[in-house]
Amino acid sequence: MNRGDVVRVRAYPDKVLERIVWEEGETYVIVCRPEVYKEAVKSNIPTGFMGFPKEDVMVVKELSAI
């Protein structure tokens, strides 16, 4: 996964969220909402981000209206 990729993450309880990748680690992926990503890119200050285990993250091609 690369910074800026659109992903779906499995959250609990039984929720699927669409987010944008900020960083990928060995076992985790740091993601954020699209509007937060745009601001973070402008300021290079990542705030409002969350981490998920890699097995709970799936790359998608574009944002949908879930």
ROLUMKOL-847379 format. One line per 2 residues: their letters; for each residue y, z, x of N, C-alpha, C. Coordinates in steps of 0.02 Angstrom, whole numbers, plus 50000, padded with zeros to 5 digits. Atoms other than C-alpha are relative to their C-alpha. Last residue first. Example, Ala and Ser with C-alpha at 12.3 -4.5 7.8 and 13.67 -1.06 7.14 Angstrom:
REM ROLUMKOL-847379
SA	49941 49997 49958 49947 50357 50684 50055 50037 49961 | 49941 50000 50045 49775 50390 50615 50060 50000 50045
REM end
This chain:
REM ROLUMKOL-847379
IA	50047 49950 50027 50196 50087 48947 50039 50054 49967 | 49966 49954 50047 50321 49945 48962 49949 50047 49970
SL	50011 50018 50070 50256 49856 49116 50037 50052 49957 | 49991 49945 50048 50313 49860 49296 49986 49974 49930
EK	49932 49991 50025 50242 49722 49404 50002 50058 49951 | 49954 50052 49977 50093 49675 49512 50072 50011 49977
VV	49992 50051 50052 49989 49833 49500 50053 49951 50022 | 49944 50048 49994 49924 49945 49641 49998 49952 49940
MV	50023 50070 50002 49808 50088 49591 50060 49954 50000 | 49945 50049 49998 49834 50273 49634 49970 49929 50003
DE	49967 50000 50065 49719 50419 49587 50056 49948 49995 | 50048 50021 50051 49597 50391 49731 50030 49999 49930
KP	50009 50073 50001 49743 50397 49852 49954 49976 49944 | 50057 50021 49958 49781 50577 49805 49991 49925 49993
FG	50063 50005 50036 49954 50593 49728 49945 49982 50049 | 50058 50025 49964 50122 50648 49799 49938 50000 49957
MF	50062 49962 50011 50283 50663 49702 49944 49969 50041 | 50062 50036 49988 50462 50607 49738 49941 50047 49988
GT	50034 50012 50063 50622 50674 49662 49935 49963 50007 | 50001 49940 50042 50722 50655 49821 49967 49983 49935
PI	50051 49996 50052 50701 50529 49964 50002 50067 49963 | 50015 49929 50010 50866 50508 50057 49950 50005 49943
NS	50054 49982 49953 50884 50332 50128 49985 50075 49998 | 49978 49942 49961 51047 50321 50027 49952 50019 50056
KV	49929 50004 49984 51027 50147 49953 50021 50055 50049 | 49992 50056 49953 50836 50148 49962 50073 49994 50022
AE	50026 49979 49934 50831 50321 49884 50008 49945 50052 | 49951 49955 49970 50943 50265 49740 49978 50021 50070
KY	49939 50040 49985 50832 50116 49699 50052 50043 50035 | 50013 50042 49941 50675 50224 49713 50062 49961 50020
VE	49994 49956 49941 50744 50354 49592 49990 49959 50064 | 49929 49986 49992 50771 50218 49459 50013 50046 50060
PR	49962 50058 49975 50594 50153 49485 50074 50015 50011 | 49981 50043 50056 50512 50326 49467 50044 49943 50027
CV	49943 49978 50039 50438 50398 49626 50012 49951 49942 | 49973 50049 50048 50284 50390 49736 50061 50030 49965
IV	49938 49971 50027 50209 50474 49890 50032 49946 49957 | 49947 50050 50009 50029 50417 49918 50060 50036 49969
YT	49953 49992 50056 49892 50530 49987 50049 49941 49997 | 50036 49981 50061 49737 50536 50097 50044 50003 49938
EG	50072 50011 49993 49790 50450 50259 49962 50015 49935 | 50031 49962 49947 49972 50439 50210 49925 49985 50002
EE	50072 49990 50005 50064 50310 50108 49976 50038 50061 | 50036 49990 49937 50252 50315 50083 49925 50010 49985
WV	49952 49987 49947 50382 50267 49953 49963 50004 50067 | 50022 49968 49938 50271 50184 49824 50058 50010 50047
IR	49987 50042 49943 50349 50146 49653 49979 50039 50063 | 49954 49975 49949 50285 50225 49492 50006 49949 50057
EL	49982 50054 49954 50196 50184 49331 50054 50026 50047 | 49929 50010 49988 50117 50336 49250 50010 49941 50047
VK	49993 50051 49948 49945 50355 49170 50075 49986 50007 | 49941 50043 50002 49915 50516 49075 49996 49949 50056
DP	50016 50068 50024 49749 50602 49038 50062 49956 49991 | 50066 50014 50027 49811 50781 49064 49997 49928 49972
YA	50037 49959 50047 49851 50754 49203 50047 50031 49950 | 49972 49933 50003 49914 50610 49306 49961 50040 49947
RV	50034 49959 50050 49825 50452 49357 50029 50070 50005 | 50031 49939 49975 49946 50343 49451 49969 50038 49942
RV	50015 49955 50056 49991 50163 49417 49964 50060 50030 | 50067 49971 50007 50072 50072 49561 49995 50037 49933
VD	50006 49968 50066 50218 49956 49597 49928 50024 49992 | 50054 50023 50045 50236 49922 49782 50002 50038 49934
GR	49974 50046 50051 50408 49964 49855 49946 49972 49955 | 49941 49974 50034 50343 50041 50017 50026 49947 49951
NM	49937 50004 49963 50176 49963 50056 50057 50030 49960 | 49941 50000 50042 50000 50000 50000 50062 50000 50044
REM end
